[in-house]
Amino acid sequence: PEGGEGEADAGQGRAVAITGAESRGSSRSTDRRTVQLLRAIDRAAWATNQRLLSILFDKFHLLRHCRALKQYVMLGQGDTIQYLMDLLSPLLSEEASRVYRHQLVAQLETAVRASNAHLDADDVLERLDVKLLQASPGETGWDVFVLDYHLDPPLNCVITADAMSKYYEIFTFLWRLKRVEHSLSNAWRLEMTSEHVTREMKEVRATLHRFHVVRNEMIHFISNLHSYMMFEVLETSWEALVRNLESAANLDEVVVAHEQYLGQIMQKSLIGSVSDLESEMGISPMPAGHASGRPPSPGGFSRGFGARGGAAPSQGSGAGAGDEPDTHSLRRGMQTLFDLILRFCNVQGNLYKRVLDQVARLRSTRLKILERTGKQKWGIDGSSEVGGSDELGAYGDPIEMHTVLASIAGEFNRHIGTISSEYRAAFRAFLDSLKPTSSENLKFLRFRLDFNLYYE
């Protein structure tokens, strides 16, 4: 009996061993099938993503349209934008209610044909359009004009309606900056073309020189700010976008790269700070290079540019919100400076109009004096008809010219004194708002604006 029990126990052990081996073999077989299935899914996903990216970039030319948005909506096509502004300036100076879209579209087509923009693909130029915003009382055409760019599926899966609203916001800021720069250029041109005819007006030469000095300060600010926007903001962000799009492995990464592109531009251009953008997403700032979370869906644009591993390299210093300048005060400061510059250009235009009117009167006086002396008469005497009843008539007495010019000089000296003091106070406040920044770009901008510490 004892031998029979031993044989039974041994048989049960062999059976258990065989069952365990079969179970392990079955488990290994299942694991192999799971791995093979996952690999097949990965290959299918990779092939699908490559096909989708090929359609977006090769068939529908996504990168070309991103470049077109940069060149036109972000005003990167300098010659076209400059000529367009020259053409539109008289129209946009009217009240917003008197500005009509068909007139603006005609001028846009003229600017495109007369500049290098005509070399762009027809598919790009056909999408360019003009949009007029809802006008408020007191606004001019400058305030409601927007360059539009039409997008259709599948491009609007990446460049969504929300993304286009960000493009319009950036356009509004850059368009106002270009308008201020254009106004200063016109003011400079007016001075240069009038210089030879105002030399004799000694009573107003000092006043004209004061305007010249203040305008140079304004040109220094605007030219440096414009250079910062075009090169430090737009070009560097564009290079990052191109790199990220080229390395994108799927549609999600393409969408994230484009959102980061807009977010970086809005942050660097002071339209929105890092903390502002992330708070609207409802997320906390993440360290540079930290990968977490899922990318936004293609249908919904996120205003932030939170980090995503492998999607895009971090730009900027990565400092916390406490190290960022007050974006709202910077925006208000720039708005104040822009308004003061436009006001200055308007006052200077009025000054030169008044002075050139007096130049015309002086010429009229000299012509009539020559005419009288040719008839063997006194050039000016008590009974002379040289004087006129109207304001622009010839001077009846040389003393009258000096009196009128002295009055003009006194009036516009008060104007330029007020504008100059307000501008310098606003500019110092703007520089102070840039001090807390940890961004190397903004630090360099501040240095360029006050490289010799004149405003300290």
PEMO-V989606 format. One record per pair of residues at least 12 apart in sequence whose ideal C-beta (glycine too) atoms are under 7 Angstrom apart, sorted by sequence separation. I is the first residue (numbers start at 1). GAP is how many residues later the second one is. D is the distance in whole Angstrom. If there is no record, write none. Layout:
I|GAP|D, I|GAP|D
This chain:
91|12|6, 132|12|5, 245|12|6, 384|12|7, 434|12|4, 91|13|7, 112|13|6, 132|13|7, 133|13|6, 244|13|4, 295|13|6, 263|14|6, 131|15|4, 431|15|6, 88|16|7, 241|16|6, 130|17|7, 131|17|4, 241|17|7, 290|17|6, 291|17|6, 369|17|7, 380|17|7, 130|18|6, 289|18|7, 291|18|2, 368|18|5, 431|18|6, 88|19|6, 129|19|4, 288|19|6, 431|19|6, 87|20|4, 108|20|7, 241|20|4, 286|20|6, 128|21|6, 129|21|6, 191|21|7, 240|21|7, 281|21|6, 283|21|7, 286|21|5, 365|21|6, 108|22|6, 127|22|5, 146|22|6, 281|22|7, 84|23|7, 87|23|6, 127|23|5, 280|23|5, 281|23|4, 283|23|6, 84|24|6, 87|24|6, 147|24|6, 237|24|6, 240|24|7, 280|24|7, 431|24|6, 105|25|5, 146|25|6, 281|25|7, 289|25|6, 104|26|4, 277|26|5, 278|26|5, 288|26|4, 368|26|5, 84|27|4, 188|27|7, 237|27|5, 277|27|4, 428|27|5, 83|28|5, 187|28|6, 237|28|5, 277|28|7, 278|28|6, 427|28|6, 101|29|6, 364|29|7, 365|29|4, 288|30|4, 364|30|4, 365|30|5, 80|31|5, 83|31|6, 101|31|6, 184|31|7, 234|31|7, 287|31|7, 361|31|6, 424|31|7, 80|32|6, 83|32|6, 233|32|6, 360|32|6, 361|32|7, 99|33|7, 361|33|6, 362|33|7, 184|34|6, 361|34|6, 80|35|4, 184|35|5, 233|35|4, 285|35|6, 357|35|6, 79|36|5, 80|36|7, 232|36|7, 233|36|5, 285|36|7, 79|37|6, 80|37|4, 142|37|6, 259|37|7, 97|38|6, 184|38|6, 96|39|3, 256|39|5, 362|39|6, 77|40|6, 229|40|6, 255|40|6, 256|40|7, 263|40|7, 104|41|7, 181|41|5, 255|41|6, 263|41|6, 264|41|6, 99|42|4, 180|42|6, 259|42|6, 263|42|3, 96|43|4, 252|43|4, 255|43|5, 259|43|5, 358|43|7, 96|44|6, 95|45|6, 96|45|6, 99|45|7, 181|45|6, 260|45|4, 94|46|7, 259|46|6, 275|46|4, 358|46|6, 93|47|6, 94|47|6, 96|47|6, 251|47|6, 274|47|7, 358|47|6, 92|48|6, 93|48|7, 96|48|5, 177|48|7, 92|49|3, 177|49|6, 275|49|6, 91|50|6, 92|50|5, 274|50|6, 264|51|5, 273|51|5, 276|51|6, 177|52|7, 256|52|5, 260|52|5, 92|53|6, 355|53|7, 257|54|6, 273|54|4, 354|54|5, 174|55|7, 256|55|5, 257|55|5, 272|55|6, 68|56|5, 72|56|6, 256|56|7, 64|57|7, 270|57|6, 253|58|5, 64|60|7, 270|60|5, 270|61|6, 351|61|5, 244|67|6, 244|68|4, 347|68|5, 240|72|6, 347|72|7, 240|73|7, 73|74|5, 72|75|6, 240|75|6, 344|75|5, 73|76|6, 343|76|6, 72|77|6, 340|79|6, 69|80|6, 68|81|7, 340|82|6, 340|83|5, 65|86|7, 340|86|6, 337|89|5, 65|90|6, 336|90|5, 337|90|6, 62|93|6, 85|93|6, 333|93|6, 337|93|6, 60|94|6, 73|94|5, 60|95|6, 163|95|7, 170|95|6, 62|96|6, 74|96|6, 158|96|6, 166|96|5, 170|96|7, 173|96|7, 333|96|6, 334|96|7, 74|97|7, 81|97|6, 85|97|5, 158|97|6, 333|97|4, 56|98|7, 69|98|6, 73|98|5, 173|98|6, 75|99|5, 159|99|7, 163|99|6, 170|99|7, 74|100|6, 75|100|7, 158|100|6, 166|100|7, 333|100|6, 170|101|7, 169|102|6, 75|103|6, 330|103|5, 329|104|5, 326|107|6, 325|108|5, 325|109|6, 325|111|5, 325|112|5, 323|113|7, 324|113|7, 323|115|4, 221|116|7, 325|117|7, 319|119|4, 317|121|5, 317|122|6, 218|123|5, 316|123|6, 317|123|7, 218|126|7, 214|130|7, 166|137|7, 211|137|5, 162|138|7, 163|138|5, 160|139|7, 162|139|3, 158|140|7, 211|140|7, 157|141|4, 160|141|5, 204|151|6, 201|154|6, 184|157|7, 198|157|6, 201|157|7, 76|158|6, 180|158|5, 183|158|7, 187|158|5, 194|158|6, 183|159|6, 190|159|7, 74|160|6, 180|161|5, 184|161|7, 187|161|5, 198|161|7, 176|162|6, 180|162|6, 183|162|4, 190|162|5, 194|162|6, 197|162|5, 70|164|7, 70|168|6, 268|173|6, 66|175|7, 63|182|6, 53|195|7, 52|199|6, 203|199|6, 49|200|6, 49|201|4, 204|201|5, 203|202|4, 207|202|5, 214|202|6, 203|203|5, 201|204|6, 204|204|6, 204|205|5, 207|205|5, 211|205|6, 214|205|7, 203|206|5, 207|206|5, 210|206|5, 214|206|5, 221|206|7, 214|209|7, 232|209|5, 228|217|5, 224|224|5, 224|225|6, 221|228|6
